[in-house]
């Protein structure tokens, strides 16, 4: 298990918090057998959001599609689903935005 903190932005701020911490199961890859990936973090966050909605009926519902379309970023780069996430990492979650 990897502990990851996620800073929330945009529509995710409707949850009423600016950061959440998650325990994410390892998702072994050939190059890193004891690692966690962004994809597994995304699944853990989706599970967290579902559990929160079920526990608090007045809770804001974040659509699954919004989470799937959002990107995770470190302080140096936007991350792909196959990228590894280190223990005690702090990442940011950005929903898609539009503007002009």
Secondary structure, 3 states (H helix, E strand, C coil): CEEEEEEECHHHHHHCCCEEEEEECCCCCCCCCCCEEHHHHHHHHHHHHHHHHHHCCCCCCCCHHHHHHCEEECCCCEECCCCEECCCEEEEEECCCCCC
